[in-house]
């Protein structure tokens, strides 16, 4: 592989892609491993190591293999780079199809020509998924280049036209909470997931998204799984959440959680008390009460996964309109979200982001609303 191409790949991926390419070209020419090795001036064992991705041939050996295959070294390198590109495309498709990672090796073990056919078939059968991948890449590129504030328009457009649906949002949020690392949440409402709240998840889902879930039992499982994962995170890592002050006050005073959602005030009070307990029990659990609003909400775990979603979303009954979030797994993009969050967090005065101060303010809000018992 030419140096510029090799530089873009990990050593493992370089060796595997090159090996698969050499093996396929050899088989296309109906050459045995022994014959190709002899023509290339190497042992069968050495060639076997190359084909299995166990050895990285130097440029001279690579030239000998290419010559024995009847091509030049540049052509061999470009073919190997194409194999690497197909392998990456297949990984992305498998990820968005929710194929378990432990089964990916069965697909990635395919020969390059067969793998290309599988990728093409998946893209043909799943044009919407392919469109999501393209949109996600375009949005990620802009965020990485220009930062979050300068990319809000592109991000909003990407979410509304090509975003994933509510059930994907919930599935992704459970997956995110189970990752290790520091947790950040820039929200337009007080999250339910860290606290045990006596709430009807099915009614909340209907009010939030305007549709019924395909499997209501999943809601209860996901709710329990998210809470358990958040509490586990708090033992080892920080969890910081930014919430606009006026949204906080409106929620406590009226129960309004969103444009379509009003919870009973006793449920709201139970939620606030649970949050106060978290603030006083876990030093890693922190809330910043901000004057700032932002047109999107987002949450992230370290540099591993970011979920960006519409702020104040109200989704209609048409499933085609229920687009609400985009996930990002590129570390450079995650760092832009983290930088935006840290800058917003630093703008909050200490008295509005210190655990005991926030806990006392919440208690005062409950007293003023007649819910201090």
Phi, psi and omega per residue, in radians:
X1 nan 2.426 -3.132
X2 -1.102 2.635 -3.038
X3 -0.941 -0.730 -3.101
X4 -1.102 -0.623 3.117
X5 -1.266 -0.770 -3.132
X6 -1.066 -0.607 -3.106
X7 -1.139 -0.422 -3.103
X8 -1.477 -0.168 -3.056
X9 -1.993 2.654 2.985
X10 -1.198 2.825 -3.137
X11 -1.072 -0.708 3.128
X12 -1.077 -0.810 -3.094
X13 -1.175 -0.630 3.090
X14 -1.058 -0.875 -3.096
X15 -1.138 -0.752 -3.112
X16 -1.149 -0.805 -3.108
X17 -1.144 -0.725 3.111
X18 -1.119 -0.780 -3.125
X19 -1.076 -0.767 3.118
X20 -1.104 -0.659 -3.139
X21 -1.169 -0.795 3.125
X22 -1.065 -0.778 -3.117
X23 -1.088 -0.771 -3.116
X24 -1.141 -0.742 3.121
X25 -1.111 -0.661 3.106
X26 -1.114 -0.772 -3.114
X27 -1.199 -0.617 3.086
X28 -1.076 -0.546 -3.141
X29 -1.593 0.073 3.100
X30 0.982 0.747 3.096
X31 -1.830 2.400 3.025
X32 -1.317 2.843 3.107
X33 -1.092 -0.638 -3.131
X34 -1.122 -0.808 -3.114
X35 -1.119 -0.799 -3.132
X36 -1.112 -0.699 3.129
X37 -1.084 -0.761 3.124
X38 -1.083 -0.777 -3.132
X39 -1.135 -0.485 -3.121
X40 -1.603 -0.030 3.114
X41 1.242 0.650 3.135
X42 -2.439 2.965 3.137
X43 -1.446 2.772 3.090
X44 -1.062 -0.620 3.135
X45 -1.125 -0.740 3.118
X46 -1.095 -0.762 3.130
X47 -1.144 -0.680 3.106
X48 -1.055 -0.694 3.114
X49 -1.119 -0.675 3.102
X50 -1.134 -0.830 -3.075
X51 -1.146 -0.525 3.136
X52 -1.559 0.077 3.105
X53 1.295 0.348 -3.118
X54 -1.641 -0.168 -3.116
X55 -2.408 2.554 3.106
X56 -1.885 1.820 -3.092
X57 -1.201 2.501 3.073
X58 -1.326 2.973 -3.065
X59 -0.988 -0.631 -3.132
X60 -1.168 -0.773 3.121
X61 -1.146 -0.673 3.119
X62 -1.079 -0.700 3.105
X63 -1.126 -0.700 3.126
X64 -1.109 -0.716 3.126
X65 -1.154 -0.766 -3.136
X66 -1.075 -0.779 3.140
X67 -1.071 -0.716 3.131
X68 -1.157 -0.447 3.096
X69 -1.522 -0.089 3.120
X70 1.423 0.390 3.115
X71 -2.306 3.018 3.070
X72 -1.638 2.922 -3.054
X73 -1.116 -0.649 -3.128
X74 -1.101 -0.720 3.116
X75 -1.101 -0.727 3.105
X76 -1.097 -0.739 3.134
X77 -1.111 -0.745 3.131
X78 -1.144 -0.661 3.099
X79 -1.116 -0.691 3.120
X80 -1.181 -0.658 3.103
X81 -1.134 -0.657 3.088
X82 -1.127 -0.686 3.065
X83 -1.046 -0.771 3.121
X84 -1.079 -0.707 -3.141
X85 -1.134 -0.720 3.111
X86 -1.126 -0.678 3.125
X87 -1.102 -0.699 3.112
X88 -1.184 -0.714 3.087
X89 -1.063 -0.725 -3.141
X90 -1.132 -0.715 3.097
X91 -1.022 -0.777 -3.124
X92 -1.100 -0.745 3.128
X93 -1.143 -0.734 3.123
X94 -1.108 -0.667 3.130
X95 -1.117 -0.797 -3.098
X96 -1.344 -0.246 3.011
X97 -1.556 -0.016 -3.127
X98 1.068 0.570 3.028
X99 -1.285 2.212 -3.125
X100 -0.959 2.419 -3.083
X101 -1.060 -0.519 -3.129
X102 -1.171 -0.200 3.107
X103 -1.783 -0.059 -3.072
X104 -1.095 -0.584 -3.060
X105 -1.063 -0.472 3.138
X106 -1.153 -0.600 3.113
X107 -1.418 -0.734 -3.073
X108 -1.250 -0.246 3.099
X109 -1.409 -0.134 -3.127
X110 -1.122 2.680 3.049
X111 -1.172 2.631 -3.064
X112 -0.905 -0.760 -3.110
X113 -1.123 -0.747 3.125
X114 -1.186 -0.705 3.121
X115 -1.049 -0.720 3.113
X116 -1.074 -0.676 3.116
X117 -1.155 -0.705 3.123
X118 -1.113 -0.786 3.127
X119 -1.056 -0.790 -3.130
X120 -1.109 -0.714 3.141
X121 -1.127 -0.776 3.137
X122 -1.090 -0.714 3.127
X123 -1.159 -0.636 3.120
X124 -1.189 -0.727 -3.099
X125 -1.362 -0.383 -3.076
X126 -2.209 1.091 -3.092
X127 -1.089 -0.574 3.137
X128 -1.158 -0.753 3.117
X129 -1.088 -0.737 3.129
X130 -1.099 -0.665 3.099
X131 -1.124 -0.662 3.095
X132 -1.084 -0.769 3.138
X133 -1.046 -0.769 -3.132
X134 -1.114 -0.827 -3.135
X135 -1.087 -0.772 -3.131
X136 -1.037 -0.717 3.124
X137 -1.137 -0.760 3.139
X138 -1.099 -0.792 3.137
X139 -1.128 -0.763 3.141
X140 -1.050 -0.709 3.137
X141 -1.075 -0.739 -3.125
X142 -1.189 -0.742 3.122
X143 -1.080 -0.742 -3.136
X144 -1.102 -0.681 -3.106
X145 -1.324 -0.755 -2.896
X146 -1.975 -0.114 -3.091
X147 1.518 2.938 -3.013
X148 -1.266 -0.818 -3.094
X149 -1.008 -0.729 -3.097
X150 -1.334 -0.197 -3.055
X151 -1.946 0.174 -3.055
X152 -1.041 -0.744 -3.127
X153 -1.035 -0.824 3.122
X154 -1.116 -0.701 -3.134
X155 -1.153 -0.781 3.109
X156 -1.065 -0.766 3.130
X157 -1.096 -0.727 3.126
X158 -1.103 -0.730 3.130
X159 -1.134 -0.844 -3.011
X160 -1.223 -0.520 -3.091
X161 -1.738 -0.501 -3.030
X162 -2.338 0.165 -3.090
X163 -1.190 2.962 3.110
X164 -1.500 2.825 -3.031
X165 -1.531 2.993 -3.039
X166 -0.937 -0.727 -3.089
X167 -1.158 -0.594 3.063
X168 -1.199 -0.620 3.098
X169 -1.070 -0.837 -3.125
X170 -1.146 -0.728 3.123
X171 -1.079 -0.757 -3.128
X172 -1.187 -0.627 -3.116
X173 -1.202 -0.620 3.061
X174 -1.133 -0.789 3.123
X175 -1.045 -0.728 -3.127
X176 -1.097 -0.796 -3.088
X177 -1.116 -0.440 -3.116
X178 -1.450 -0.117 3.071
X179 -1.349 2.659 3.066
X180 -1.439 2.642 3.061
X181 2.234 2.975 3.124
X182 -1.152 2.520 -3.049
X183 -1.986 2.296 3.012
X184 -2.227 2.538 3.111
X185 -2.448 2.094 3.011
X186 -1.871 1.816 -2.912
X187 -2.109 2.829 3.014
X188 -1.851 0.139 3.115
X189 -2.738 2.710 -3.123
X190 -1.202 2.050 -3.100
X191 -1.063 2.537 3.097
X192 -1.550 -0.451 -2.923
X193 -1.050 -0.593 -3.118
X194 -1.300 -0.357 -2.982
X195 -2.014 2.535 3.044
X196 -1.365 2.026 -3.079
X197 -2.238 2.285 3.131
X198 -1.290 1.497 -3.016
X199 -2.310 2.607 3.104
X200 -1.500 1.756 -3.063
X201 -1.085 -0.617 -3.105
X202 -1.152 -0.792 3.118
X203 -1.122 -0.680 3.136
X204 -1.136 -0.700 3.115
X205 -1.100 -0.804 3.137
X206 -1.063 -0.771 -3.115
X207 -1.172 -0.604 -3.091
X208 -1.309 -0.710 -2.934
X209 -2.048 -0.126 3.083
X210 1.278 0.216 -3.137
X211 -2.448 2.908 3.019
X212 -1.635 2.527 3.073
X213 -1.235 2.653 3.135
X214 -1.167 -0.507 3.127
X215 -2.444 1.695 -3.079
X216 -1.017 -0.518 -3.118
X217 -1.112 -0.482 3.121
X218 -1.079 -0.573 -3.105
X219 -1.061 -0.783 3.138
X220 -1.140 -0.724 -3.133
X221 -1.136 -0.807 -3.115
X222 -1.120 -0.678 3.129
X223 -1.080 -0.807 3.135
X224 -1.162 -0.711 -3.114
X225 -1.143 -0.728 -3.140
X226 -1.112 -0.795 -3.114
X227 -1.096 -0.792 3.128
X228 -1.038 -0.727 -3.114
X229 -1.188 -0.687 3.133
X230 -1.126 -0.795 -3.138
X231 -1.079 -0.684 3.089
X232 -1.107 -0.678 3.099
X233 -1.058 -0.713 -3.044
X234 -1.099 -0.390 -3.134
X235 -1.283 -0.406 -3.033
X236 -2.133 -0.449 -3.002
X237 -2.338 2.791 3.052
X238 -1.283 2.578 2.975
X239 -2.272 1.988 -3.127
X240 -2.046 2.318 -3.141
X241 -2.216 2.308 3.046
X242 -1.868 2.257 -3.137
X243 -2.355 2.347 3.093
X244 -1.084 2.389 -3.074
X245 -1.071 -0.751 -3.078
X246 -1.152 -0.561 3.085
X247 -1.184 -0.697 3.095
X248 -1.027 -0.894 -3.090
X249 -1.133 -0.717 3.129
X250 -1.092 -0.696 -3.139
X251 -1.106 -0.783 -3.113
X252 -1.202 -0.687 -3.046
X253 -1.379 -0.611 -3.013
X254 -2.114 -0.267 -3.070
X255 1.464 0.025 -3.101
X256 -1.303 1.994 -3.122
X257 -1.724 -0.405 3.133
X258 -2.905 3.063 -3.103
X259 -0.974 -0.529 -3.093
X260 -1.917 0.064 -2.919
X261 -2.231 2.066 3.009
X262 -2.222 2.047 -3.122
X263 -1.654 2.649 3.046
X264 -1.002 2.488 -3.048
X265 -1.129 -0.488 3.099
X266 -1.216 -0.571 3.069
X267 -1.205 -0.727 3.100
X268 -1.063 -0.786 -3.140
X269 -1.079 -0.701 3.100
X270 -1.104 -0.667 3.108
X271 -1.112 -0.823 -3.108
X272 -1.126 -0.722 3.122
X273 -1.098 -0.686 3.115
X274 -1.122 -0.650 3.105
X275 -1.175 -0.713 3.089
X276 -1.033 -0.766 3.107
X277 -1.056 -0.736 3.106
X278 -1.074 -0.752 -3.132
X279 -1.068 -0.602 -3.079
X280 -1.611 -0.220 -3.114
X281 -1.711 -0.655 -3.058
X282 -2.062 1.836 3.081
X283 -0.999 -0.462 -3.140
X284 -1.298 -0.275 -3.132
X285 -1.565 1.998 -3.029
X286 -2.299 2.471 3.085
X287 -2.188 2.286 3.032
X288 -1.879 2.149 3.132
X289 -1.633 1.999 -2.948
X290 -2.001 2.743 3.005
X291 -1.564 -0.100 -2.997
X292 -1.626 2.409 2.974
X293 -1.892 2.725 3.123
X294 -2.447 2.483 -3.034
X295 -1.238 -0.127 3.027
X296 -2.290 2.842 2.940
X297 -1.991 2.729 3.097
X298 -2.688 2.735 3.043
X299 -2.448 2.676 -3.088
X300 -2.660 2.701 2.984
X301 -2.094 1.868 -3.127
X302 0.928 -2.344 3.084
X303 -1.871 0.334 -3.018
X304 -1.595 -0.744 -3.054
X305 -2.660 2.321 3.027
X306 -2.137 2.370 3.043
X307 -2.064 1.982 3.119
X308 -1.837 2.317 -3.091
X309 -2.428 2.915 3.133
X310 -1.162 2.482 3.074
X311 -1.535 2.349 3.124
X312 1.068 0.628 -3.040
X313 -1.127 2.433 2.951
X314 -2.306 1.917 -3.044
X315 -1.756 2.495 -3.079
X316 -1.578 -3.114 -3.083
X317 -1.326 -0.201 3.134
X318 -1.440 1.992 -3.094
X319 -0.967 -0.516 -3.137
X320 -1.173 -0.324 -3.136
X321 -1.657 -0.119 -3.061
X322 -1.478 1.000 3.079
X323 -1.801 2.196 -2.990
X324 -2.478 -0.145 -3.087
X325 -2.715 2.721 3.000
X326 -2.271 2.365 3.074
X327 -1.720 2.545 3.097
X328 -2.261 2.287 -3.138
X329 -2.103 0.121 3.126
X330 -1.441 2.114 -3.096
X331 -0.939 -0.680 -3.120
X332 -1.117 -0.598 3.089
X333 -1.260 -0.757 3.118
X334 -1.012 -0.655 3.141
X335 -1.119 -0.569 3.086
X336 -1.162 -0.714 3.077
X337 -1.131 -0.739 3.123
X338 -1.089 -0.713 3.124
X339 -1.120 -0.726 3.106
X340 -1.096 -0.751 -3.129
X341 -1.138 -0.822 -3.120
X342 -1.053 -0.698 3.119
X343 -1.126 -0.713 3.121
X344 -1.184 -0.695 3.138
X345 -1.123 -0.731 -3.112
X346 -1.167 -0.387 3.122
X347 -1.367 -0.237 -3.115
X348 -1.433 2.234 3.108
X349 -1.030 2.651 -3.071
X350 -0.972 -0.684 -3.075
X351 -1.200 -0.201 3.117
X352 -1.886 0.216 3.080
X353 -2.498 0.116 3.056
X354 -1.581 2.307 -2.982
X355 -0.898 -0.899 -3.073
X356 -1.178 -0.674 3.113
X357 -1.103 -0.764 3.134
X358 -1.168 -0.698 3.128
X359 -1.077 -0.747 3.128
X360 -1.160 -0.694 3.106
X361 -1.088 -0.716 3.114
X362 -1.139 -0.709 3.085
X363 -1.078 -0.708 3.101
X364 -1.103 -0.712 3.097
X365 -1.093 -0.684 3.096
X366 -1.152 -0.722 3.116
X367 -1.083 -0.800 -3.118
X368 -1.118 -0.443 -3.136
X369 -1.674 0.120 3.099
X370 1.267 0.477 -3.091
X371 -2.233 0.755 -3.069
X372 -1.640 0.021 -3.094
X373 -1.444 nan nan
